[in-house]
């Protein structure tokens, strides 16, 4: 690859990655891992592929450290969600460069960051960077589905390959204007995803004779309405306190005050803060009869449930049973992932702050809790890693970017790709420099 600049290098690598279709399922992430290995090794970066099954490999690359410093992990994933070409203005797997933006599935989530992390570690290696501790780059499989082929599997079966003191991952990094002042958002925590299934029982029968049956779908309807109408008690979490203190100038005394003050500052801030003040319940899927003329005896309702850090699925179940009462239903938790946090004060936070100060004098870095969750929680849980989500972006409007992720016409400005490489190199020097 002919390299004229880091911007050109990361742009071309991203275009190549997008052209490798890693839609999950089925994933086929090995092709992306091999592409990254073929790019990194000529620059002197040692690489290993780890795979639970041959077609779903994770790449782990490393610049070994001298041994007297911490270890730092650049974390990313190579799988992407489905893209329907009929909805796009460009080939979702074409990697087209158009008007200073790279178009394609994964440009934002998150092959852009994959490319930036690869270019950052490659450029450091060819410059002869000798870190005080290991600098690791992991491009993992299966983040979008989480079926046990990616970060979780690596932490459990190959901990020696990915153990790190600090981790930089996806999650945030946008530059936003609040009250006329610039802020860069860094995620230091995430909510727990704890979806559950509500199973309602009835009695089947022919749809032409509804009075002799007991329609489970009809019985489920008022329960769905109760869940949809529920608004959980608000709680104030440390990340919201720190965010409000930075933006408003003083710590709120309650969750309601935090939301009220956020609304006064900006609708954008209110949208950020509101889901971070309580658990949320969102009924999203319903399955009942598979035939038009059969009244269902069973109706399954899937509910997306997000918990604040520190809340437990057991606590959520008690709340749900209080909402629904003692009707004829069963409640089953489907999974429980996330819900972890890292300290708001750390050398990694110092790196974020010093970077923001350098590229945007007068702006401030502020913490946030991710309303969803990322692979960071596997590393916090397994190794006590201080993990933040920070990939800086200032060209594309934050609301536009939010609408493009997992949607049609996903794209990323090459200027933001270059900024991401700059940040990662800065973090490596700050944490691992002499």
C-alpha positions as CSV (number, residue, x, y, z in Angstrom):
1,X,0.0,0.0,0.0
2,X,1.5,3.3,-1.1
3,X,1.3,5.7,1.9
4,X,1.4,9.5,1.5
5,X,-0.1,10.4,4.9
6,X,-1.8,8.8,7.9
7,X,-5.1,10.2,6.5
8,X,-4.6,8.4,3.2
9,X,-3.4,5.3,4.9
10,X,-6.4,4.9,7.2
11,X,-8.8,5.9,4.4
12,X,-7.6,3.1,2.1
13,X,-7.5,0.5,4.8
14,X,-11.1,1.3,5.8
15,X,-12.2,1.0,2.2
16,X,-10.6,-2.4,2.0
17,X,-12.2,-3.5,5.2
18,X,-15.7,-2.4,4.1
19,X,-15.3,-4.5,0.9
20,X,-14.9,-7.6,3.1
21,X,-18.5,-8.5,3.9
22,X,-18.6,-9.5,7.6
23,X,-22.4,-9.3,8.1
24,X,-23.2,-11.1,11.3
25,X,-24.7,-13.6,11.1
26,X,-22.8,-15.4,9.7
27,X,-19.8,-13.1,10.3
28,X,-16.9,-14.6,8.3
29,X,-14.6,-12.3,10.3
30,X,-11.5,-14.4,9.4
31,X,-11.3,-12.6,6.1
32,X,-11.0,-9.2,7.9
33,X,-8.6,-10.6,10.4
34,X,-6.3,-11.9,7.6
35,X,-6.5,-8.5,5.8
36,X,-5.4,-6.8,9.0
37,X,-2.6,-9.2,9.6
38,X,-1.3,-8.8,6.0
39,X,-1.3,-5.0,6.6
40,X,0.3,-5.0,10.0
41,X,3.1,-7.6,9.7
42,X,5.1,-5.7,7.0
43,X,5.2,-2.8,9.5
44,X,6.8,-5.0,12.2
45,X,3.7,-5.7,14.3
46,X,3.4,-9.3,15.5
47,X,0.0,-10.8,15.0
48,X,-1.9,-13.9,16.1
49,X,-5.3,-15.2,15.0
50,X,-7.5,-16.8,17.6
51,X,-10.7,-18.6,16.5
52,X,-13.3,-20.7,18.1
53,X,-14.3,-21.9,14.6
54,X,-12.0,-21.3,11.6
55,X,-14.2,-18.8,9.8
56,X,-14.6,-16.5,12.8
57,X,-11.1,-15.4,13.8
58,X,-10.1,-12.6,16.2
59,X,-6.9,-10.8,15.4
60,X,-4.6,-9.8,18.3
61,X,-1.5,-7.7,17.4
62,X,1.1,-6.4,19.8
63,X,4.1,-4.2,20.3
64,X,5.8,-5.8,23.3
65,X,6.6,-3.4,26.2
66,X,9.8,-3.0,28.2
67,X,8.0,-4.4,31.2
68,X,8.0,-1.3,33.5
69,X,4.7,0.2,32.4
70,X,1.0,-0.7,32.1
71,X,-0.6,-2.5,29.2
72,X,-2.9,-0.7,26.8
73,X,-5.5,-2.3,24.6
74,X,-7.0,-0.8,21.4
75,X,-10.3,-2.7,21.2
76,X,-12.6,-3.0,18.2
77,X,-14.8,-5.5,16.3
78,X,-14.9,-6.4,12.6
79,X,-18.4,-7.7,12.3
80,X,-21.3,-5.5,11.0
81,X,-25.1,-5.6,10.9
82,X,-27.2,-6.4,7.8
83,X,-27.3,-3.9,5.0
84,X,-30.1,-3.9,2.3
85,X,-28.6,-2.5,-0.9
86,X,-32.1,-1.3,-2.0
87,X,-32.1,1.3,0.8
88,X,-28.6,2.7,0.0
89,X,-27.5,5.4,-2.4
90,X,-24.2,3.5,-2.8
91,X,-23.0,-0.1,-2.6
92,X,-22.9,-0.9,1.2
93,X,-19.9,-3.0,0.6
94,X,-18.2,-0.9,-2.0
95,X,-16.1,1.3,0.2
96,X,-16.7,4.3,-2.0
97,X,-14.9,7.5,-1.3
98,X,-17.3,10.4,-2.0
99,X,-16.9,14.1,-1.1
100,X,-14.4,13.4,1.7
101,X,-16.4,10.5,3.2
102,X,-16.0,6.8,3.1
103,X,-19.3,5.1,2.5
104,X,-20.2,1.6,3.5
105,X,-21.6,-0.7,6.2
106,X,-19.4,-0.4,9.3
107,X,-17.9,3.0,8.4
108,X,-19.1,4.2,11.8
109,X,-19.8,0.9,13.6
110,X,-17.0,0.2,13.7
111,X,-14.6,-0.6,10.9
112,X,-13.5,3.1,10.9
113,X,-12.1,2.7,14.3
114,X,-10.7,-0.8,13.4
115,X,-8.7,0.9,10.6
116,X,-7.6,3.8,12.8
117,X,-6.4,1.4,15.5
118,X,-4.5,-0.6,13.0
119,X,-2.9,2.4,11.4
120,X,-2.0,3.9,14.8
121,X,-0.1,0.8,16.0
122,X,1.5,0.2,12.6
123,X,2.7,3.8,12.4
124,X,4.1,3.6,15.9
125,X,5.9,0.4,15.1
126,X,7.6,1.7,12.0
127,X,8.7,4.8,13.9
128,X,10.5,2.5,16.4
129,X,8.2,3.2,19.3
130,X,9.3,1.3,22.4
131,X,6.4,1.3,24.9
132,X,6.9,0.9,28.6
133,X,4.2,-1.8,28.6
134,X,2.5,-3.9,25.9
135,X,0.5,-2.0,23.3
136,X,-2.2,-4.4,22.1
137,X,-4.7,-4.2,19.2
138,X,-7.6,-6.6,19.2
139,X,-10.0,-6.7,16.3
140,X,-12.6,-9.2,17.5
141,X,-15.5,-11.1,16.0
142,X,-19.2,-11.3,16.9
143,X,-19.9,-8.1,18.9
144,X,-23.1,-7.4,17.1
145,X,-24.7,-10.8,18.0
146,X,-22.6,-11.9,21.0
147,X,-22.9,-15.6,20.4
148,X,-19.5,-16.4,22.1
149,X,-17.0,-16.1,19.2
150,X,-15.4,-12.8,20.1
151,X,-14.3,-10.7,23.1
152,X,-16.1,-12.9,25.7
153,X,-14.4,-16.0,24.3
154,X,-11.0,-14.3,24.2
155,X,-11.2,-13.2,27.8
156,X,-12.2,-16.7,28.9
157,X,-9.9,-18.9,26.8
158,X,-7.0,-16.7,25.9
159,X,-6.7,-14.1,28.8
160,X,-2.9,-13.9,28.3
161,X,-3.5,-12.5,24.8
162,X,-5.8,-9.6,25.8
163,X,-5.3,-8.8,29.4
164,X,-4.7,-5.1,29.8
165,X,-4.7,-2.3,32.4
166,X,-6.3,0.2,30.1
167,X,-8.7,-0.2,27.1
168,X,-9.8,2.2,24.5
169,X,-13.0,1.1,22.8
170,X,-16.1,2.4,21.0
171,X,-19.0,4.1,22.8
172,X,-18.6,7.9,22.3
173,X,-16.2,10.6,21.4
174,X,-18.4,13.1,19.8
175,X,-17.9,16.9,20.0
176,X,-21.1,18.6,21.1
177,X,-22.1,22.2,21.8
178,X,-24.0,22.6,25.0
179,X,-25.0,26.1,26.2
180,X,-22.6,27.6,23.7
181,X,-19.6,25.7,25.0
182,X,-17.8,22.7,23.3
183,X,-17.5,19.3,25.0
184,X,-16.1,16.0,24.0
185,X,-18.0,13.0,25.4
186,X,-16.2,10.0,26.7
187,X,-18.1,6.9,28.0
188,X,-16.8,5.5,31.2
189,X,-19.7,3.2,32.1
190,X,-22.6,1.3,30.4
191,X,-26.0,0.1,31.3
192,X,-26.8,-3.6,31.5
193,X,-28.8,-5.3,28.8
194,X,-31.1,-7.7,30.6
195,X,-33.9,-8.6,28.1
196,X,-36.6,-11.0,29.3
197,X,-39.4,-13.1,27.8
198,X,-43.0,-12.8,29.1
199,X,-44.9,-15.9,28.3
200,X,-48.7,-15.7,28.6
201,X,-50.8,-18.9,28.7
202,X,-54.3,-19.5,27.3
203,X,-56.2,-22.3,25.5
204,X,-56.1,-22.9,21.8
205,X,-59.2,-23.3,19.6
206,X,-60.5,-22.6,16.1
207,X,-60.6,-18.9,15.3
208,X,-64.2,-19.2,14.0
209,X,-65.3,-20.1,17.5
210,X,-63.5,-17.7,19.8
211,X,-65.8,-18.2,22.8
212,X,-64.6,-21.8,23.4
213,X,-60.9,-20.8,23.5
214,X,-58.8,-18.5,25.7
215,X,-56.8,-16.3,23.5
216,X,-53.2,-15.8,24.9
217,X,-52.5,-13.0,22.5
218,X,-55.5,-11.0,23.7
219,X,-54.5,-11.7,27.3
220,X,-51.0,-10.4,26.6
221,X,-52.3,-7.1,25.3
222,X,-53.0,-5.4,28.6
223,X,-49.7,-6.6,30.0
224,X,-47.8,-5.1,27.1
225,X,-49.7,-1.8,27.7
226,X,-48.6,-1.8,31.4
227,X,-45.0,-2.4,30.5
228,X,-45.1,0.3,27.8
229,X,-46.6,2.8,30.1
230,X,-44.3,2.2,33.1
231,X,-41.8,4.9,34.0
232,X,-39.2,3.7,36.5
233,X,-38.1,5.7,39.5
234,X,-35.2,7.9,38.6
235,X,-31.8,7.5,40.2
236,X,-28.7,9.8,40.1
237,X,-25.6,8.0,39.0
238,X,-22.0,9.3,39.3
239,X,-21.5,9.7,35.6
240,X,-24.5,12.0,35.3
241,X,-23.4,14.0,38.3
242,X,-20.0,14.6,36.8
243,X,-21.5,15.5,33.4
244,X,-23.9,18.0,34.9
245,X,-21.2,19.5,37.1
246,X,-19.0,20.1,34.1
247,X,-21.8,21.6,31.9
248,X,-24.0,23.4,34.5
249,X,-21.3,24.3,37.0
250,X,-22.8,22.5,40.0
251,X,-23.8,19.0,41.0
252,X,-27.5,18.2,40.9
253,X,-29.1,17.1,44.2
254,X,-31.5,14.7,42.5
255,X,-32.2,12.9,39.3
256,X,-35.2,15.1,38.5
257,X,-33.1,18.2,39.0
258,X,-30.4,16.7,36.7
259,X,-32.9,16.2,33.9
260,X,-34.5,19.6,34.4
261,X,-31.2,21.4,34.3
262,X,-30.2,19.4,31.2
263,X,-33.4,20.5,29.4
264,X,-32.6,24.1,30.2
265,X,-29.2,23.8,28.6
266,X,-30.0,21.8,25.5
267,X,-32.5,19.2,24.1
268,X,-29.4,17.2,23.0
269,X,-28.1,17.1,26.6
270,X,-31.6,16.1,27.9
271,X,-31.7,13.2,25.3
272,X,-28.3,12.1,26.6
273,X,-29.2,12.2,30.2
274,X,-32.8,10.9,30.4
275,X,-32.1,7.2,29.7
276,X,-29.2,7.3,32.2
277,X,-31.5,8.0,35.1
278,X,-33.5,4.8,35.3
279,X,-34.1,1.3,34.0
280,X,-36.1,1.1,30.8
281,X,-38.6,-1.4,29.6
282,X,-39.4,-1.7,25.9
283,X,-41.6,-4.5,24.5
284,X,-40.2,-5.2,21.1
285,X,-41.3,-8.6,19.8
286,X,-44.5,-10.8,20.0
287,X,-45.0,-14.4,18.9
288,X,-48.3,-16.2,19.1
289,X,-50.2,-18.4,16.7
290,X,-48.5,-19.5,13.5
291,X,-51.8,-19.9,11.6
292,X,-54.5,-17.3,10.9
293,X,-57.4,-19.6,12.0
294,X,-55.9,-21.0,15.2
295,X,-56.3,-19.1,18.5
296,X,-53.0,-19.2,20.3
297,X,-52.6,-21.0,23.6
298,X,-49.2,-19.3,24.2
299,X,-48.0,-15.8,23.5
300,X,-44.4,-14.8,24.0
301,X,-43.4,-11.2,24.4
302,X,-39.8,-10.1,24.3
303,X,-38.9,-7.1,26.3
304,X,-35.7,-5.1,25.9
305,X,-34.7,-4.2,29.5
306,X,-31.8,-1.8,30.3
307,X,-30.5,-1.5,33.8
308,X,-28.4,1.1,35.5
309,X,-24.9,0.1,36.6
310,X,-25.4,-1.6,39.9
311,X,-28.9,-2.8,39.3
312,X,-29.5,-6.6,39.0
313,X,-31.9,-8.7,36.8
314,X,-33.4,-9.9,40.1
315,X,-34.3,-6.4,41.0
316,X,-35.8,-5.8,37.6
317,X,-37.9,-9.0,37.8
318,X,-39.4,-7.8,41.1
319,X,-40.3,-4.5,39.6
320,X,-41.9,-6.2,36.5
321,X,-43.9,-8.5,38.7
322,X,-45.1,-5.4,40.7
323,X,-46.2,-3.8,37.4
324,X,-48.0,-6.9,36.1
325,X,-49.5,-8.4,39.2
326,X,-50.2,-12.1,39.5
327,X,-51.7,-12.8,36.1
328,X,-51.2,-16.1,34.2
329,X,-47.7,-15.6,32.8
330,X,-44.1,-16.7,33.1
331,X,-41.0,-14.5,33.3
332,X,-37.6,-15.6,31.9
333,X,-34.4,-13.6,31.8
334,X,-32.8,-14.2,28.4
335,X,-29.3,-12.7,29.2
336,X,-27.6,-10.2,31.4
337,X,-24.6,-8.4,29.9
338,X,-22.9,-5.1,30.7
339,X,-23.8,-2.8,33.6
340,X,-20.1,-2.0,34.5
341,X,-18.2,1.2,35.1
342,X,-14.6,2.4,35.3
343,X,-13.3,5.2,37.5
344,X,-13.7,8.7,36.4
345,X,-10.2,9.5,37.5
346,X,-7.3,7.6,35.9
347,X,-4.3,8.0,33.7
348,X,-6.5,7.1,30.8
349,X,-8.8,10.0,31.6
350,X,-5.8,12.3,31.8
351,X,-4.9,11.2,28.3
352,X,-8.4,12.1,27.1
353,X,-8.3,15.5,28.7
354,X,-4.8,16.3,27.4
355,X,-5.8,15.3,23.9
356,X,-9.0,17.5,24.0
357,X,-6.9,20.4,25.3
358,X,-4.5,20.0,22.4
359,X,-6.9,19.7,19.5
360,X,-9.6,21.9,20.8
361,X,-8.3,24.5,23.3
362,X,-11.1,25.7,25.6
363,X,-13.2,22.6,25.2
364,X,-13.7,20.0,28.0
365,X,-13.9,16.2,28.2
366,X,-17.0,15.0,30.0
367,X,-18.0,11.5,31.1
368,X,-21.1,9.6,30.0
369,X,-22.7,6.3,30.6
370,X,-23.6,4.4,27.4
371,X,-27.4,3.6,27.3
372,X,-26.5,0.4,25.4
373,X,-23.5,-1.7,26.1
374,X,-20.2,-2.6,24.4
375,X,-17.5,-5.3,24.7
376,X,-15.7,-3.2,27.3
377,X,-17.6,-5.0,30.1
378,X,-15.9,-8.3,29.4
379,X,-12.5,-6.7,30.1
380,X,-13.7,-4.8,33.2
381,X,-15.2,-8.0,34.6
382,X,-12.3,-10.4,33.7
383,X,-9.3,-8.2,34.5
384,X,-10.4,-5.0,36.2
385,X,-9.4,-3.1,33.1
386,X,-10.1,0.7,33.1
387,X,-12.0,0.8,29.8
388,X,-13.4,4.0,28.1
389,X,-15.2,4.4,24.9
390,X,-13.6,7.3,23.0
391,X,-13.1,7.7,19.3
392,X,-13.2,11.5,18.6
393,X,-15.4,12.9,15.9
394,X,-16.0,16.6,15.1
395,X,-16.9,16.9,11.4
396,X,-20.1,14.9,11.3
397,X,-23.0,16.2,13.4
398,X,-23.7,13.9,16.3
399,X,-27.4,13.5,15.5
400,X,-26.6,12.7,11.9
401,X,-24.1,10.0,12.9
402,X,-26.6,8.5,15.4
403,X,-29.2,8.1,12.6
404,X,-26.6,6.5,10.2
405,X,-25.4,3.7,12.6
406,X,-27.1,0.4,11.7
407,X,-29.0,2.3,9.0
408,X,-28.7,3.1,5.3
409,X,-26.0,5.3,3.8
410,X,-23.6,4.8,6.7
411,X,-20.4,6.9,6.1
412,X,-17.6,8.6,8.0
413,X,-15.6,11.7,7.1
414,X,-11.9,11.0,6.4
415,X,-11.0,14.0,8.6
416,X,-12.5,12.2,11.6
417,X,-10.6,9.0,10.7
418,X,-7.4,11.0,10.8
419,X,-8.4,12.5,14.1
420,X,-9.0,9.0,15.5
421,X,-5.5,7.9,14.5
422,X,-4.1,11.1,16.1
423,X,-6.0,10.3,19.4
424,X,-4.8,6.7,19.5
425,X,-1.2,7.7,18.9
426,X,-1.5,10.4,21.6
427,X,-2.9,7.9,24.1
428,X,-0.1,5.4,23.4
429,X,2.6,8.1,24.0
430,X,0.8,9.5,27.1
431,X,0.4,6.1,28.8
432,X,3.4,4.2,27.5
433,X,5.9,6.8,26.5
434,X,9.3,7.2,28.3
